[in-house]
Amino acid sequence: MTPDTTLDTVIDAVSAVFMVVGAAMSLGAAIGLLRFPDLMSRMHAATKPQVLGLFLLLAAVGLQLRTWWIWPVLLLAWIFQLLTVPVSAHMVGRAGYRTKHLHRELLSTDELEAVVQKAAAKDAADPASKDDDGSA
Amino acid sequence: MSRRRVSLRQELPLLVWLVFVWGALWQNFSPGNLLFGAVLAILVARMFYLPPVELSGRFSILQAIPFALQFVGKVAAASFQVFYLAVARGPKVTNAVVAVPLRSHSDLMVTATGHVISLIPGSLVVEVDRSTSTLYVHALNVRNADDVVKFRRSVRDAEAGLIRVMGTEEELAALKQEVGA
């Protein structure tokens, strides 16, 4: 084997591993969606393992294409994924918590509940101040 | 328009980022293309004016590289953990909503910490209290008080790493004192 084909074999093997593990991560997300009990735990499965899955698949694409100018594009795709995933997860999680789409019996601790109840009690006592606190 | 002009130094990271995006999308990093991208970046930054992000003015590459590697490692480890939980535990998983008071009060730092811990599977920011800079985090597989303490420490460790990378001098000094004490 010449050194060149050895290198090719190594790159092929690495990208094959990346692709299989990346696809498995997306499968893990799907299994999580089906098996986890409530919205919040499903959000963990739905949003996060695929960040790693996408990273591995993009890396495999970059390795296979063998042109340097593809890397900035792939990096860009991943960075935008990194920037947007937490925001969407937070928005869904926050809406889910507020609309009570969660199973309280599955929470071992809930340190937010007391804060929310205190704020609600304050609003009930003084309805005029309710709008001031719109962002909290 | 009476709004204060942003200094070029403050705007520079944004401009560099925009030029990089331009080059990456055209897949062409030739000087001419980059120059045209820079002209467009300046035009966009001037015409679509947004409040500047308050950077601390400190950025340590030496700290950033290990932090980034550690971050990717944590994402990988936690992804496998969530995979395992999904398959093995499924409906019986126990979670918690944990309040984590952060050290820093700067918006950028709270946002960055929230992003980092949200990207690590198994934690999800539910609510942010900006006035006290407290994050309320939903954590997967937290079964008892010990786990809560451990989880809170891991979030504060993530923040400590970010302070080392790009916190202000005061935050860094406070962190050093805390570690030393």
Contacts between the chains, C-beta under 8 A, distances in Angstrom:
chain1	res1	chain2	res2	distance
A	24	B	83	7.5
A	25	B	79	5.7
A	25	B	83	7.1
A	28	B	79	7.1
A	28	B	82	6.7
A	28	B	83	3.6
A	28	B	86	5.9
A	28	B	87	7.7
A	31	B	83	7.5
A	31	B	86	4.6
A	31	B	87	6.0
A	32	B	82	6.3
A	32	B	83	7.6
A	32	B	85	7.7
A	32	B	86	3.7
A	35	B	86	5.3
A	35	B	87	7.5
A	35	B	90	3.4
A	35	B	91	6.2
A	36	B	86	6.6
A	36	B	90	6.7
A	36	B	91	7.2
A	36	B	93	6.4
A	37	B	90	7.8
A	37	B	91	4.7
A	37	B	92	7.8
A	37	B	93	6.9
A	40	B	95	6.6
A	40	B	124	6.7
A	40	B	126	7.6
A	40	B	138	5.0
A	41	B	93	5.8
A	41	B	95	5.8
A	41	B	140	5.8
A	43	B	124	5.7
A	43	B	138	8.0
A	44	B	82	6.0
A	44	B	121	5.7
A	44	B	122	6.0
A	44	B	123	7.8
A	44	B	124	6.0
A	44	B	138	7.9
A	44	B	140	5.0
A	45	B	82	6.0
A	45	B	86	5.7
A	45	B	121	7.8
A	47	B	124	7.8
A	48	B	75	7.8
A	48	B	78	7.5
A	48	B	79	6.7
A	48	B	82	6.6
A	48	B	118	7.9
A	48	B	119	6.8
A	48	B	120	7.4
A	48	B	121	3.5
A	48	B	122	7.6
A	49	B	79	4.3
A	49	B	82	5.6
A	49	B	83	6.3
A	49	B	121	5.7
A	51	B	75	6.3
A	51	B	79	7.7
A	51	B	119	6.0
A	51	B	121	8.0
A	52	B	75	5.3
A	52	B	76	5.6
A	52	B	79	4.3
A	53	B	79	7.7
A	55	B	72	7.6
A	55	B	75	7.9
A	69	B	27	4.6
A	69	B	28	7.5
A	69	B	29	7.2
A	70	B	27	7.3
A	72	B	20	7.1
A	72	B	23	6.7
A	72	B	24	3.7
A	72	B	27	7.5
A	72	B	29	7.7
A	73	B	24	5.2
A	73	B	25	7.2
A	73	B	27	6.2
A	75	B	24	7.3
A	76	B	20	8.0
A	76	B	21	6.3
A	76	B	24	4.8
A	76	B	25	7.4
A	82	B	115	7.4
A	82	B	119	6.2
A	83	B	115	7.5
A	85	B	118	7.3
A	85	B	119	6.6
A	86	B	114	6.6
A	86	B	115	4.7
A	86	B	118	3.4
A	86	B	119	5.9
A	86	B	125	7.1
A	89	B	118	5.7
A	89	B	124	5.5
A	89	B	125	7.9
A	90	B	114	7.2
A	90	B	118	6.4
A	90	B	124	7.0
A	90	B	125	4.9
A	90	B	126	7.4
A	93	B	124	5.0
A	93	B	125	7.2
A	93	B	126	5.0
A	93	B	138	6.1
A	94	B	126	5.7
A	94	B	127	6.1
A	97	B	97	7.7
A	97	B	126	5.0
A	97	B	127	7.1
A	97	B	138	7.7
A	106	B	93	7.2
A	106	B	94	5.8
A	106	B	95	5.9
A	107	B	94	7.5
A	107	B	95	5.6
A	107	B	96	5.6
A	107	B	97	6.2
A	108	B	94	5.2
A	108	B	95	7.2
A	108	B	96	4.8
A	108	B	142	5.8
A	108	B	143	5.5
A	108	B	144	6.2
A	108	B	147	7.5
A	108	B	148	7.6
A	109	B	96	4.2
A	109	B	97	6.8
A	109	B	98	6.4
A	109	B	142	7.1
A	109	B	145	7.4
A	109	B	148	5.4
A	110	B	96	6.9
A	110	B	97	4.6
A	111	B	97	5.9
A	111	B	98	5.8
A	111	B	99	3.9
A	111	B	136	6.8
A	112	B	97	4.8
A	112	B	99	6.7
A	112	B	126	6.4
A	112	B	127	5.9
A	112	B	136	4.4
A	113	B	97	7.4
A	115	B	99	7.6
A	115	B	129	7.6
A	115	B	136	7.6
A	135	B	130	7.6
A	136	B	129	6.8
A	136	B	130	7.9
A	136	B	131	7.9
